[in-house]
Amino acid sequence: MHGVRPVGLLWTECKALYSSGPRVYLLDSYNWIDFIVLSMYLSSYALRFLVDRRIKFADLHFNGTMRARDALIVRNFTQFLAIKDDIFSDFRYPTYSYFMKACESHYHAPYV
């Protein structure tokens, strides 16, 4: 349902541009506002897609989600913290490490 609304808004703006002509369309300040809002809305979806893709590549590189989940299932918090430190201290691939930090769930293991 989220994908239908932006397409409808874009279609409405295209119809307004076609019916009034480019010159009249660009002279109306409300059309500029509509264009800016619609551009930001569509770019936020593109950015969300790109960031999600980067996070998935980083997770595949480190296999971090699987290792951390396995450690938490058996309630081995020291192993979880070791995995977390291993991922975040890897300076050979700073881009992957950065995106793993960005998707961190801010889990704080209890002191055992």
Phi, psi and omega in degrees: 000331181291333181281340183284321184296312179297324178295320177296318177295319178296318179297320178297318179293322178296320178295319179295320178296318181290319184285325182264343182091154185297322184293311181293321180299316183285341179281342180273122184291334177295328177293325176296317179297315178301317180296316181294315180296316180294322177296317179292323179295313180291323179291331177294324176293319179296317179295320177299318179297314182294319180293319178298321178295317179297319180295321179295321177296318179295320180293323176294323180296314184267342189053037188289320183295316181295314181295317181292320179298316179298321179292322181285330179297319180272007178058039177262086186289331178292321176293321177300314180295325177294319178296316180299314179294323178298317181291314186284344180259008180279104183267359178287327181233075186295331180293315179296316181297322179298315183287335173290325176292324183293330181260015180296140182272007180056042178278130177245115182291140177290150179287124183260000000 
